[in-house]
Amino acid sequence: MVINLSEQDSLLSTWVSELRDVQVQQDRMRFRRNLERVGEVAAWRISQHLPYVEREIQTSMGVSNCRVLEEQPVLATVLRAGLPLHQGLLNYFDKADNAFISAYRKHNRDGSFEISLEYVSCPELENRVIIIADAMLATGSSLVKTIQYLRDEGHPREIHIVSAIACTVGIEYVKRSEPHVKIWCGAIDEELTAKGYIVPGLGDAGDLAFGTKVQM
């Protein structure tokens, strides 16, 4: 299942347009906040697909039968660009457990790159619902490797991926490797450059959110 959150007109489309806008991008706080908002919308939508139970809640005037989330998901993020998106998810799933993965592109002299994954911190994952925040789903390589590492830690019941912008190439790669994963995107673009950047995309989300880095 792939859900393009921009298919239906909403404020989300405005926030995605600001993420793309080179003028608005100069304001890092605004850029991070817009990523956070995409995460909040995705959290709301995902919450509609999770199981709920009825619970009696004591009020000051009596008892109310309420529908509440049956269990908390695990929120995972791919460092570092995924952090604002992760915060948006956490704003809504505020009791969730959290996991962090340091997957990044290690560039070679010939212009190619490999996915380096050096750090994973996560809670118990067995039979859990996992929501992975990755700001840009480009080639899909880092996400597939992340999922493989998480599966080594446990066997999740359900996996959701949340990205601000995804590319059809990356989506297809993830679907081939992980056919049961659900993908939620702020927008979907068609083109991917030879260096693995989404076009029109928005640029390097990590650099725009936190400043430029030295290439490793």
C-alpha positions, 0 to 999 in steps of 0.5 A, spaced: 500 500 500 502 506 497 499 513 500 500 519 497 498 524 502 497 530 497 492 527 492 487 530 496 487 537 497 489 539 504 494 544 508 499 538 507 500 541 500 502 548 502 507 545 507 510 540 501 510 546 497 514 550 502 519 544 503 521 545 496 521 552 495 528 555 495 526 561 498 523 558 504 528 553 505 533 559 507 529 559 514 531 552 517 526 552 523 520 553 518 523 547 514 524 543 520 517 545 522 514 543 515 517 536 516 514 535 523 507 537 520 508 532 515 509 527 520 503 529 524 498 528 518 501 521 517 501 519 524 493 521 524 492 517 517 496 511 520 492 511 527 486 510 523 489 503 521 491 501 527 487 497 532 483 500 538 479 497 544 474 500 548 475 502 555 471 505 561 474 512 563 472 515 570 470 522 569 468 527 575 461 525 573 461 518 571 464 513 567 465 514 559 466 508 554 472 510 550 475 507 544 483 507 545 489 505 541 490 498 543 498 498 543 503 503 542 507 503 536 515 503 535 517 510 532 523 509 528 527 514 524 533 514 519 538 519 522 539 525 521 534 528 516 528 523 519 529 527 526 523 532 524 519 528 521 520 523 527 518 529 532 511 530 528 510 522 529 511 523 536 507 529 537 501 524 536 504 517 538 506 521 544 507 514 548 510 510 543 517 507 544 522 509 539 528 507 535 534 510 532 538 508 526 544 511 523 544 509 515 547 514 510 550 514 503 558 513 503 560 516 497 566 512 493 571 516 488 567 514 482 561 517 484 557 511 486 555 510 493 554 504 499 549 504 504 553 504 511 549 503 517 553 503 523 548 504 529 541 501 531 538 503 538 531 500 539 526 497 544 523 490 543 520 489 536 517 482 536 510 482 534 510 490 534 507 495 529 513 500 527 513 506 523 519 508 520 521 516 518 525 517 513 525 524 510 526 522 502 525 516 499 530 516 493 533 509 491 530 506 497 536 502 499 537 505 506 530 504 508 531 496 505 537 496 509 534 499 515 528 494 515 533 488 514 537 490 520 530 491 524 528 484 523 534 482 526 532 485 532 525 482 532 519 480 527 515 486 527 507 485 525 507 491 521 511 496 518 509 503 515 514 508 512 513 515 512 517 520 507 516 527 506 517 526 498 518 519 495 520 517 488 517 512 484 524 508 483 525 508 490 518 506 492 518 500 487 525 498 490 522 497 497 515 494 494 520 488 491 524 487 497 518 488 502 512 487 499 508 488 505 510 495 508 505 500 507 508 507 505 506 514 506 508 520 502 507 527 502 508 527 495 511 523 489 516 525 484 518 521 478 525 522 476 531 520 480 538 523 478 544 518 476 547 520 483 540 518 487 537 525 488 529 526 487 527 531 481 524 536 482 525 534 490 527 539 495 535 538 495 538 535 501 533 534 507 539 533 512 543 539 510 536 544 509 534 542 516 541 542 520 546 545 516 551 542 511 556 536 512 563 534 510 562 528 505 564 521 508 
